Amino acid sequence: MPNRALTERIVKAGLLAGFGVVYLAAVGMIGAFNVRNLIGDQVTLGKVLLAVPAFMVGTLVTRPRLRGGVFEQTAPAQTLLAGAGAGMLAGGVAITAVFIAQAFNTDTVRGIFVAVTPALISVMTFGRSLPVAAVILILAGGVLGTLGASLRLLPKAYRRPVTVGLVAVLLMALLQRIIPTALQELASKIGSGSPTSWTSWLYSSAFGGLTVLGALVTFVVATAVAVGWSRRGHRVRERLGEMRGESRKALTGGAVLVLLGVVAVLPLLVGTVVSLVLGTVGIFLLMALGLNIVVGYAGLLDLGYVAFFAVGAYTFGVLTAGPLSGSSLHPQLYPLLAIPIVVVAAALTGLLIGAPVLRLRGDYLAIVTLGFGEIERVLLVSNVLKPQLEGGIGLNDIPQHFLGIGFNDPEKFFYLVVVFVLLGLFVSYRLSRSRIGRAWNAMREDEQVAEAMGISTVKYKLLAFAMGAAIGSLGGILFAVQIGSLEPLGFNIIVSITVLAIIILGGMGSIPGVVIGGLVLIGIPNLLDEFEAYRLLIYGAVLVAIMILRPQGLIPNVRRMRELKEEEFEQDAWMKRTGDASVEQGLAVGAAREAE
């Protein structure tokens, strides 16, 4: 790569990382997250946010890029130099912002950026004077950038295990409210020694995060597992691919039984608070499964999906609520009898919303469905339906006890959520493997070609809206049971955006991806209190990162991933036809990158 182009890339990447650190500090994330200890009492979440941009920019600054039909790749020395330079520049930008903040009156700065407090300045300077802090930030940025660039230079056989180890340490540290509680409950059930002895070496009771020993053990174990899988995983995959008939079904059934067994004992191990969080994850997971049918299977971008969620919740509330609900309609149906009625009502609503938008695609479809979602919100607070829905006050007296079970208990509510989620997973899986699912996939790839092949796009579009609405309404039912009351403020556009973010993060059209996306975007923020104020900012950052680094999602659908890669394959084919030597070299680099 020419030195001038490399210099431009270093400057751009370093400035971007530096301004990223300044932004995180200015909005208050670094200061707010600094109270969460991750490893020992020195490595906090705030300091990790301070360090991650320099490390990431070192990894990405020398990433091979396609320019003029050729992949540009840097030499090892250039890679290390670029990573160090970008990291040092990021540190320089951060310390410059600190200097500017201290140069002005504190009240003046806080009048614009309220999060710039003396505590934040202390975190950014490590409690040292400004000159010393400048040396620390610049040198630390250079070291982190070099480490990120070194990770890029490692062969694939080593790079993946190291990445897995680092991610495992971070996840173990973030799950500090789940794993210690589960281990202690397990120890008390087994009666093997003191419950705290099971976790004292892994998590500290004094500061809450991983101990240094626990972090090292987690990294070594995760890395070893990743190395073993990289060496023997292909053999396992080949054997699984060779399995046919009863053997494959038996293995799948055994895995499902083990998973169900873990789910069955989970509330007993994690306690009330975590069970409540998992119940919320299940509600969003049901909505994501429904929207995945509309967006992931059929390719119809729906931004007003919250309407189906609201239909499920309010219909269930009206049908089952008692006389104190505030609604003039309170037939007080038994909840199990009301559930099928709610599902049918939601499916009909899906048909009503889908019928006017049959000829719309892409952005136009998204805008119109967004309008339907806003119409739903307006109707909930309007005077037209106030006698039935109580307007802005909302419904009350929704039953939380049926089948002789009080589902206001988070642990018991979790089991109800599991039943509904299993139903949604089963329906989604069967649809994806059915004739209907194949018709949806054909529509998503090319609607005109699908129609020319004899697929009734009108019928299958309406069916997608109806099935997605039906599954999403189950989430609304659970929401009404969990809270016992409803208010219109809980059904806004943010719900639709959140559910769409789950699908994009996990992988459109991928059922395992939807599950992982729900756990990451809903579970972890709800377990960490300091995430609540920055939830939407985190969602936006995650979406931007996933679109740049892995647009197919964390666990992509195979067919969807092929669609995203189709353009790159065509470009590689064009490069091969040119016959130019430099192009052939670029093809080799591109193939190696694709193999990663």
ZIURDA-V491164 format. One record per residue. N is the residue number from 1. RES is the residue in one small letter. OMEGA is omega as a letter, one per 40 degrees, with the letter a starting at -180 (none if undefined). BURIAL is I if it has 9 or more other C-alpha atoms within 8 Angstrom, else O. D_CENTER is the distance of its C-alpha to the mean C-alpha in Angstrom with 1 decimal. Layout:
N;RES;OMEGA;BURIAL;D_CENTER  N;RES;OMEGA;BURIAL;D_CENTER
//
This chain:
1;m;i;O;35.5  2;p;a;O;38.0  3;n;a;O;38.1  4;r;i;O;37.8  5;a;i;O;34.6  6;l;i;I;33.1  7;t;i;I;34.3  8;e;i;O;32.7  9;r;i;I;29.3  10;i;a;I;29.7  11;v;a;I;30.6  12;k;a;O;27.8  13;a;i;I;25.1  14;g;i;I;26.8  15;l;i;I;27.1  16;l;i;I;23.5  17;a;a;I;22.3  18;g;i;I;25.0  19;f;i;I;24.2  20;g;i;I;20.5  21;v;i;I;21.9  22;v;i;I;24.3  23;y;i;O;21.7  24;l;i;I;19.5  25;a;a;I;22.9  26;a;i;I;24.2  27;v;i;O;21.5  28;g;a;I;21.9  29;m;a;I;18.7  30;i;i;I;20.7  31;g;a;I;23.4  32;a;a;I;21.3  33;f;a;I;19.1  34;n;i;I;22.4  35;v;a;I;23.3  36;r;i;I;20.6  37;n;i;I;22.4  38;l;i;I;20.5  39;i;a;I;23.5  40;g;i;I;27.0  41;d;a;I;27.9  42;q;a;O;27.6  43;v;a;I;24.1  44;t;i;I;22.0  45;l;i;I;18.5  46;g;i;I;20.3  47;k;i;I;22.3  48;v;i;I;19.3  49;l;i;I;18.0  50;l;a;I;21.6  51;a;a;I;21.7  52;v;a;O;18.5  53;p;i;I;19.5  54;a;i;I;22.8  55;f;a;I;21.5  56;m;a;I;19.0  57;v;i;I;21.7  58;g;i;I;24.1  59;t;a;I;21.9  60;l;a;O;21.3  61;v;a;I;24.7  62;t;i;I;26.6  63;r;a;O;24.2  64;p;a;O;26.5  65;r;i;O;26.6  66;l;i;O;28.5  67;r;a;O;31.4  68;g;i;O;34.4  69;g;a;I;33.6  70;v;i;I;33.4  71;f;i;I;30.7  72;e;a;I;31.6  73;q;a;I;31.2  74;t;i;I;32.5  75;a;a;O;34.8  76;p;i;O;33.8  77;a;i;O;35.8  78;q;a;O;34.3  79;t;i;I;30.8  80;l;i;I;31.5  81;l;a;I;33.4  82;a;i;I;30.7  83;g;i;I;28.0  84;a;a;I;30.5  85;g;i;I;31.6  86;a;i;I;28.2  87;g;i;I;27.2  88;m;i;I;30.6  89;l;i;I;30.3  90;a;i;I;27.0  91;g;i;I;28.7  92;g;i;I;31.7  93;v;a;I;29.8  94;a;a;I;28.2  95;i;i;I;31.7  96;t;i;O;33.3  97;a;i;I;31.1  98;v;i;I;32.1  99;f;i;I;35.7  100;i;i;O;35.6  101;a;i;I;34.2  102;q;a;O;37.0  103;a;i;O;39.6  104;f;i;O;39.3  105;n;a;O;40.0  106;t;a;I;37.1  107;d;i;O;37.6  108;t;i;O;37.5  109;v;a;I;34.2  110;r;i;I;32.6  111;g;i;O;34.0  112;i;i;O;31.5  113;f;a;I;28.7  114;v;a;I;28.8  115;a;a;I;26.4  116;v;a;I;28.9  117;t;i;I;30.7  118;p;i;O;33.0  119;a;i;O;30.4  120;l;i;I;28.0  121;i;i;I;30.9  122;s;i;I;31.7  123;v;a;I;28.2  124;m;a;I;28.4  125;t;a;I;32.0  126;f;i;O;31.5  127;g;a;O;34.4  128;r;i;O;36.8  129;s;a;O;39.0  130;l;i;O;37.8  131;p;i;O;39.6  132;v;i;O;38.3  133;a;i;I;34.7  134;a;i;I;35.1  135;v;a;O;36.2  136;i;a;O;33.4  137;l;a;I;30.6  138;i;i;I;32.1  139;l;i;I;32.9  140;a;i;I;29.7  141;g;i;I;27.9  142;g;i;I;30.2  143;v;i;I;29.6  144;l;i;I;25.8  145;g;i;I;26.1  146;t;i;I;28.5  147;l;i;I;26.3  148;g;i;I;23.5  149;a;i;I;26.2  150;s;i;I;27.6  151;l;i;I;24.4  152;r;a;I;24.6  153;l;a;O;28.2  154;l;i;O;27.6  155;p;a;O;28.2  156;k;a;O;25.3  157;a;i;O;26.7  158;y;a;I;26.2  159;r;a;I;23.3  160;r;i;I;20.7  161;p;i;I;21.9  162;v;i;I;22.0  163;t;i;O;18.4  164;v;i;I;17.4  165;g;i;I;19.7  166;l;i;I;18.3  167;v;i;O;14.6  168;a;i;I;16.2  169;v;i;I;18.2  170;l;a;I;15.4  171;l;i;O;13.4  172;m;i;I;16.9  173;a;a;I;17.7  174;l;a;I;14.6  175;l;a;I;15.4  176;q;i;I;18.9  177;r;a;I;19.2  178;i;a;I;18.5  179;i;i;I;20.3  180;p;i;I;23.6  181;t;a;I;24.0  182;a;a;I;23.5  183;l;i;I;25.9  184;q;i;I;28.4  185;e;i;I;28.4  186;l;i;I;28.9  187;a;i;I;31.7  188;s;i;I;33.4  189;k;a;O;33.3  190;i;a;O;34.7  191;g;a;O;37.1  192;s;i;O;36.9  193;g;i;O;37.8  194;s;a;I;36.3  195;p;a;I;32.6  196;t;a;O;32.0  197;s;i;O;33.5  198;w;a;I;30.5  199;t;a;I;28.1  200;s;i;I;30.5  201;w;a;I;30.2  202;l;i;I;26.4  203;y;i;I;25.5  204;s;i;I;27.9  205;s;a;O;29.1  206;a;a;O;30.4  207;f;i;O;27.3  208;g;a;I;24.5  209;g;i;I;22.7  210;l;i;I;23.4  211;t;i;I;27.0  212;v;i;O;27.9  213;l;i;I;29.1  214;g;i;I;25.9  215;a;i;I;23.9  216;l;a;O;26.4  217;v;i;O;26.6  218;t;a;I;22.8  219;f;a;I;22.8  220;v;a;I;25.9  221;v;a;I;24.8  222;a;i;I;21.4  223;t;i;I;23.3  224;a;i;I;26.1  225;v;i;I;24.0  226;a;i;I;22.3  227;v;i;I;25.8  228;g;i;I;27.2  229;w;i;I;24.6  230;s;a;I;25.2  231;r;a;O;28.9  232;r;a;O;29.1  233;g;a;I;25.8  234;h;i;I;27.5  235;r;i;O;30.3  236;v;i;O;28.1  237;r;i;O;26.4  238;e;i;O;30.0  239;r;i;O;31.3  240;l;i;O;28.6  241;g;i;O;29.3  242;e;a;O;33.0  243;m;a;O;32.7  244;r;i;O;33.9  245;g;a;O;34.8  246;e;a;O;35.2  247;s;i;O;33.9  248;r;i;I;30.5  249;k;i;O;30.3  250;a;i;O;31.5  251;l;i;O;28.9  252;t;i;O;26.1  253;g;i;O;27.7  254;g;i;O;28.0  255;a;i;O;24.4  256;v;i;O;23.5  257;l;i;O;26.1  258;v;i;O;24.9  259;l;i;O;21.3  260;l;i;O;22.9  261;g;i;O;25.2  262;v;i;O;22.4  263;v;a;O;20.7  264;a;a;O;24.3  265;v;a;O;25.0  266;l;a;O;21.6  267;p;i;I;22.7  268;l;a;O;26.0  269;l;a;I;24.4  270;v;i;I;21.7  271;g;a;I;23.7  272;t;a;I;23.5  273;v;a;O;20.9  274;v;i;I;18.2  275;s;i;I;19.3  276;l;i;I;18.9  277;v;i;I;15.2  278;l;i;I;14.7  279;g;i;I;16.7  280;t;i;I;14.5  281;v;i;I;11.4  282;g;i;I;13.9  283;i;i;I;14.9  284;f;i;I;11.6  285;l;i;I;11.3  286;l;i;I;14.7  287;m;i;I;14.1  288;a;i;I;11.3  289;l;i;I;13.9  290;g;i;I;16.5  291;l;i;I;14.9  292;n;i;I;14.0  293;i;a;I;17.8  294;v;a;I;18.6  295;v;a;I;16.3  296;g;a;I;15.5  297;y;a;I;18.9  298;a;i;I;21.3  299;g;i;I;19.8  300;l;a;I;20.5  301;l;a;I;18.3  302;d;i;I;18.4  303;l;i;I;17.5  304;g;a;I;19.7  305;y;i;I;17.9  306;v;i;I;18.4  307;a;i;I;22.0  308;f;i;I;21.7  309;f;i;I;19.8  310;a;i;I;22.8  311;v;i;I;25.3  312;g;a;I;24.3  313;a;a;I;24.3  314;y;i;I;27.5  315;t;i;I;29.4  316;f;i;I;28.9  317;g;a;I;29.9  318;v;a;I;33.0  319;l;a;I;34.1  320;t;a;I;33.8  321;a;a;I;34.3  322;g;a;I;37.6  323;p;i;O;40.4  324;l;a;O;38.8  325;s;a;I;35.8  326;g;a;I;37.4  327;s;i;I;37.3  328;s;i;O;40.6  329;l;i;O;39.1  330;h;a;I;38.5  331;p;i;O;39.7  332;q;i;I;38.0  333;l;i;O;37.1  334;y;a;O;36.0  335;p;a;I;32.2  336;l;i;O;32.3  337;l;a;O;34.6  338;a;a;I;32.4  339;i;i;I;29.2  340;p;i;O;30.7  341;i;i;O;32.1  342;v;a;I;28.7  343;v;i;I;27.1  344;v;i;I;30.1  345;a;i;I;30.0  346;a;i;I;26.3  347;a;i;I;27.2  348;l;i;I;30.2  349;t;i;I;28.2  350;g;i;I;25.9  351;l;i;I;29.2  352;l;i;O;30.5  353;i;a;I;27.6  354;g;a;I;27.4  355;a;a;O;31.1  356;p;a;O;31.6  357;v;a;I;28.9  358;l;a;I;29.9  359;r;a;O;31.3  360;l;i;O;28.4  361;r;i;I;25.8  362;g;a;O;23.0  363;d;a;O;23.1  364;y;i;O;25.9  365;l;a;I;24.2  366;a;a;I;21.1  367;i;a;I;23.6  368;v;i;I;25.7  369;t;i;I;23.0  370;l;i;I;21.8  371;g;i;I;25.5  372;f;i;I;25.6  373;g;i;I;22.7  374;e;i;I;24.8  375;i;i;O;27.9  376;e;a;I;26.4  377;r;i;I;25.8  378;v;i;O;29.3  379;l;a;I;30.9  380;l;a;I;29.4  381;v;a;I;31.1  382;s;i;I;34.2  383;n;a;O;37.7  384;v;a;O;38.0  385;l;a;I;35.9  386;k;i;I;36.6  387;p;a;I;39.1  388;q;a;I;36.6  389;l;i;I;33.3  390;e;i;I;34.7  391;g;a;I;33.2  392;g;i;I;31.4  393;i;i;O;32.4  394;g;a;I;30.5  395;l;i;I;31.3  396;n;i;I;32.2  397;d;i;I;33.7  398;i;a;I;31.1  399;p;i;I;31.9  400;q;i;I;29.7  401;h;i;I;32.4  402;f;a;I;33.2  403;l;a;O;34.3  404;g;a;O;35.8  405;i;i;O;32.5  406;g;a;I;31.2  407;f;i;I;27.5  408;n;i;I;27.4  409;d;a;O;27.0  410;p;a;I;23.3  411;e;i;I;24.2  412;k;i;I;26.0  413;f;i;I;23.4  414;f;a;I;20.8  415;y;i;I;23.2  416;l;i;I;23.5  417;v;a;I;19.8  418;v;i;I;19.9  419;v;a;O;22.8  420;f;a;I;21.1  421;v;i;I;17.9  422;l;i;O;20.2  423;l;i;O;22.1  424;g;i;I;19.2  425;l;a;I;18.2  426;f;a;O;21.8  427;v;a;O;22.4  428;s;a;I;19.5  429;y;a;I;20.6  430;r;i;O;24.2  431;l;a;I;23.6  432;s;a;I;21.8  433;r;a;O;24.9  434;s;i;O;27.5  435;r;i;O;29.7  436;i;i;I;27.7  437;g;i;I;24.5  438;r;i;I;26.5  439;a;i;I;27.9  440;w;i;I;24.5  441;n;i;I;23.5  442;a;i;I;26.8  443;m;a;I;26.3  444;r;a;I;22.9  445;e;i;O;24.6  446;d;a;O;27.7  447;e;a;I;28.9  448;q;i;O;32.5  449;v;i;I;33.0  450;a;i;I;31.6  451;e;i;I;34.1  452;a;i;O;36.8  453;m;i;O;36.2  454;g;i;O;37.0  455;i;i;O;33.6  456;s;a;O;33.9  457;t;i;I;30.9  458;v;a;O;31.9  459;k;a;O;31.9  460;y;i;I;28.6  461;k;i;I;26.8  462;l;i;I;28.2  463;l;i;I;27.2  464;a;i;I;23.6  465;f;a;I;23.6  466;a;a;I;25.5  467;m;i;I;23.4  468;g;i;I;20.1  469;a;a;I;21.8  470;a;a;I;23.3  471;i;i;I;20.1  472;g;i;I;18.4  473;s;i;I;21.6  474;l;i;I;21.2  475;g;i;I;18.2  476;g;i;I;20.7  477;i;i;I;23.4  478;l;i;I;21.3  479;f;i;I;20.5  480;a;i;I;24.3  481;v;a;I;25.3  482;q;a;I;23.0  483;i;a;O;24.3  484;g;i;I;27.7  485;s;a;I;27.9  486;l;i;I;26.4  487;e;a;I;26.4  488;p;a;I;25.5  489;l;i;O;23.5  490;g;a;O;20.6  491;f;a;I;20.4  492;n;a;I;19.6  493;i;a;I;17.8  494;i;i;O;14.9  495;v;i;I;14.0  496;s;a;I;14.1  497;i;i;I;12.0  498;t;a;I;9.2  499;v;i;I;9.6  500;l;i;I;9.8  501;a;i;I;6.7  502;i;a;I;5.0  503;i;a;I;7.8  504;i;a;I;7.8  505;l;a;I;4.7  506;g;a;I;6.3  507;g;a;I;9.6  508;m;i;I;12.0  509;g;a;I;14.6  510;s;i;I;13.2  511;i;i;I;13.4  512;p;i;O;12.1  513;g;i;I;9.1  514;v;i;I;8.5  515;v;a;I;9.3  516;i;i;I;7.0  517;g;i;I;3.8  518;g;i;I;6.0  519;l;a;I;7.1  520;v;a;I;4.5  521;l;a;I;4.0  522;i;a;I;7.5  523;g;a;I;9.3  524;i;i;I;9.4  525;p;i;I;10.2  526;n;i;I;12.6  527;l;a;I;14.3  528;l;a;I;15.0  529;d;a;O;17.3  530;e;i;O;17.3  531;f;a;I;13.7  532;e;a;I;14.9  533;a;a;O;17.0  534;y;a;I;14.5  535;r;a;I;11.5  536;l;i;O;11.9  537;l;i;O;12.8  538;i;i;O;9.7  539;y;i;I;7.7  540;g;i;O;10.5  541;a;i;O;10.5  542;v;a;I;7.1  543;l;i;I;8.2  544;v;a;O;11.6  545;a;a;I;10.9  546;i;i;I;9.3  547;m;a;I;12.2  548;i;a;O;14.7  549;l;a;O;13.9  550;r;a;I;12.5  551;p;i;O;12.8  552;q;i;I;12.8  553;g;a;I;9.2  554;l;i;I;8.6  555;i;a;I;11.0  556;p;i;I;12.9  557;n;a;I;15.7  558;v;a;O;18.9  559;r;i;O;20.7  560;r;i;I;17.9  561;m;i;I;17.8  562;r;i;O;21.5  563;e;a;I;21.6  564;l;a;I;19.5  565;k;a;O;21.9  566;e;a;O;25.0  567;e;i;O;25.9  568;e;i;O;25.8  569;f;i;O;28.0  570;e;i;O;30.4  571;q;i;I;30.6  572;d;i;I;31.4  573;a;i;O;34.0  574;w;i;O;35.6  575;m;a;I;35.7  576;k;a;I;37.4  577;r;a;O;40.0  578;t;i;O;41.1  579;g;i;O;42.5  580;d;a;O;42.2  581;a;i;O;42.1  582;s;i;O;39.5  583;v;i;I;37.3  584;e;i;I;37.7  585;q;i;I;36.6  586;g;i;I;33.5  587;l;i;I;32.8  588;a;i;O;33.0  589;v;i;I;30.5  590;g;i;I;28.2  591;a;i;O;28.7  592;a;i;O;27.9  593;r;i;O;24.7  594;e;i;O;23.8  595;a;i;O;24.6  596;e;none;O;22.1
//
